[in-house]
Amino acid sequence: MCRKEGHGAGVLIGAIEPLTGLDAMRQRRGLEPVHQLCSGPGRVGQALGITHRHNGMSLLEAPFHVEAPQEPVSIVIGPRIGITRAIALPWRFGLAASKFWSKPFAKHA
């Protein structure tokens, strides 16, 4: 849960590194370069075939499969992009070494 019960909240997955299912992702997205398949929230959803029928489903149960990293990772933090309110808040988090973000990060954690 992102917040106290009764308060709206969510997590926007802005990018992922696709490791499996690349052929299906390429077919859904209609493009070839692996670094462009999932570099943005809309692209992530389209590549993974996520639709409105998945609303409310847990990311910890099928059809989803999420794993924690096996080793510590370096995280970058920055302001969200493409919003007009609360733009200075550090609400954007990602892997420091990732090549899969559509926009680079400005500061490191």
DASUL-V171858 format. One record per residue. N is the residue number from 1. PSI is psi in degrees with one decimal (none if undefined). OMEGA is omega in degrees with one decimal (none if undefined). D_LAST is the distance of its C-alpha to the last C-alpha in Angstrom with 2 decimals. Layout:
n:N psi:PSI omega:OMEGA d_last:D_LAST
n:N psi:PSI omega:OMEGA d_last:D_LAST
//
This chain:
n:1 psi:141.0 omega:-177.6 d_last:22.99
n:2 psi:-26.7 omega:-176.2 d_last:20.46
n:3 psi:179.9 omega:175.7 d_last:22.39
n:4 psi:148.2 omega:179.2 d_last:25.55
n:5 psi:139.4 omega:-179.2 d_last:28.65
n:6 psi:-8.2 omega:178.7 d_last:30.54
n:7 psi:133.8 omega:178.9 d_last:27.60
n:8 psi:139.4 omega:178.1 d_last:26.65
n:9 psi:163.0 omega:177.5 d_last:23.20
n:10 psi:171.5 omega:177.2 d_last:21.82
n:11 psi:125.1 omega:177.7 d_last:19.06
n:12 psi:117.2 omega:177.9 d_last:19.37
n:13 psi:109.1 omega:-172.1 d_last:18.72
n:14 psi:-18.6 omega:179.7 d_last:17.97
n:15 psi:150.9 omega:173.1 d_last:18.34
n:16 psi:160.0 omega:172.4 d_last:19.23
n:17 psi:111.4 omega:-178.5 d_last:20.34
n:18 psi:126.0 omega:-178.5 d_last:24.07
n:19 psi:-31.9 omega:178.6 d_last:25.52
n:20 psi:161.2 omega:178.9 d_last:28.90
n:21 psi:24.4 omega:-175.5 d_last:31.37
n:22 psi:-37.6 omega:179.9 d_last:30.80
n:23 psi:-44.8 omega:178.3 d_last:34.46
n:24 psi:-40.5 omega:179.1 d_last:34.43
n:25 psi:-43.0 omega:179.3 d_last:31.24
n:26 psi:-38.2 omega:178.5 d_last:32.82
n:27 psi:-44.5 omega:179.7 d_last:35.98
n:28 psi:-38.8 omega:-176.2 d_last:34.34
n:29 psi:-21.6 omega:179.2 d_last:32.31
n:30 psi:29.2 omega:176.9 d_last:35.12
n:31 psi:166.6 omega:-171.6 d_last:33.08
n:32 psi:-46.2 omega:-171.9 d_last:32.39
n:33 psi:123.2 omega:-175.9 d_last:29.09
n:34 psi:-33.9 omega:-178.1 d_last:26.73
n:35 psi:-12.4 omega:178.3 d_last:23.57
n:36 psi:-8.1 omega:-176.4 d_last:25.15
n:37 psi:-40.9 omega:-172.4 d_last:26.30
n:38 psi:37.0 omega:-177.6 d_last:23.29
n:39 psi:64.6 omega:179.0 d_last:21.05
n:40 psi:149.4 omega:-175.2 d_last:21.27
n:41 psi:-40.7 omega:177.8 d_last:22.20
n:42 psi:-38.9 omega:179.0 d_last:25.89
n:43 psi:-38.5 omega:177.5 d_last:25.91
n:44 psi:-50.8 omega:-179.6 d_last:24.35
n:45 psi:-45.1 omega:-179.5 d_last:27.08
n:46 psi:-45.9 omega:-178.8 d_last:29.80
n:47 psi:-38.3 omega:-179.0 d_last:28.96
n:48 psi:-6.3 omega:-179.7 d_last:28.88
n:49 psi:27.6 omega:-179.8 d_last:31.99
n:50 psi:131.0 omega:-179.6 d_last:30.50
n:51 psi:-177.2 omega:179.0 d_last:32.90
n:52 psi:-23.1 omega:179.8 d_last:33.79
n:53 psi:-15.1 omega:178.3 d_last:35.61
n:54 psi:-6.5 omega:180.0 d_last:32.30
n:55 psi:134.2 omega:176.9 d_last:31.38
n:56 psi:-5.1 omega:-179.8 d_last:30.95
n:57 psi:148.1 omega:178.7 d_last:30.74
n:58 psi:138.5 omega:174.7 d_last:28.37
n:59 psi:-5.8 omega:-178.7 d_last:25.78
n:60 psi:2.7 omega:-178.6 d_last:26.81
n:61 psi:157.7 omega:177.9 d_last:30.40
n:62 psi:141.4 omega:16.1 d_last:32.37
n:63 psi:4.8 omega:-177.6 d_last:32.30
n:64 psi:157.4 omega:175.9 d_last:28.52
n:65 psi:110.9 omega:-178.4 d_last:26.87
n:66 psi:132.9 omega:179.2 d_last:23.19
n:67 psi:144.7 omega:173.8 d_last:21.92
n:68 psi:151.4 omega:177.7 d_last:18.90
n:69 psi:150.3 omega:-179.8 d_last:17.52
n:70 psi:-23.9 omega:-178.6 d_last:19.62
n:71 psi:160.7 omega:177.3 d_last:17.00
n:72 psi:147.4 omega:179.6 d_last:13.36
n:73 psi:155.8 omega:176.2 d_last:10.99
n:74 psi:127.3 omega:-175.9 d_last:7.68
n:75 psi:141.5 omega:172.1 d_last:5.92
n:76 psi:149.1 omega:-178.0 d_last:5.16
n:77 psi:140.1 omega:177.8 d_last:5.85
n:78 psi:176.5 omega:177.4 d_last:8.94
n:79 psi:149.9 omega:175.2 d_last:12.47
n:80 psi:154.1 omega:178.6 d_last:15.07
n:81 psi:154.3 omega:176.8 d_last:17.66
n:82 psi:19.7 omega:176.3 d_last:21.40
n:83 psi:162.4 omega:-178.1 d_last:21.74
n:84 psi:-15.8 omega:179.5 d_last:23.61
n:85 psi:146.0 omega:177.6 d_last:22.71
n:86 psi:38.4 omega:-174.8 d_last:19.56
n:87 psi:-20.2 omega:-178.4 d_last:17.89
n:88 psi:-11.5 omega:-178.8 d_last:15.42
n:89 psi:139.0 omega:-178.7 d_last:13.96
n:90 psi:78.7 omega:-176.3 d_last:10.52
n:91 psi:17.5 omega:-179.6 d_last:12.45
n:92 psi:123.3 omega:-175.9 d_last:11.28
n:93 psi:144.8 omega:178.7 d_last:9.24
n:94 psi:172.2 omega:176.9 d_last:9.98
n:95 psi:131.5 omega:-175.7 d_last:10.24
n:96 psi:-38.1 omega:-174.6 d_last:8.94
n:97 psi:3.8 omega:-175.6 d_last:12.57
n:98 psi:137.8 omega:175.6 d_last:14.43
n:99 psi:12.0 omega:-170.7 d_last:17.39
n:100 psi:4.8 omega:176.8 d_last:18.41
n:101 psi:143.8 omega:177.9 d_last:16.68
n:102 psi:-28.6 omega:178.2 d_last:19.26
n:103 psi:138.2 omega:-179.6 d_last:17.04
n:104 psi:159.9 omega:176.5 d_last:14.15
n:105 psi:153.3 omega:-177.4 d_last:10.71
n:106 psi:-30.3 omega:-177.6 d_last:10.43
n:107 psi:159.5 omega:-176.1 d_last:6.94
n:108 psi:153.1 omega:177.4 d_last:3.80
n:109 psi:none omega:none d_last:0.00
//
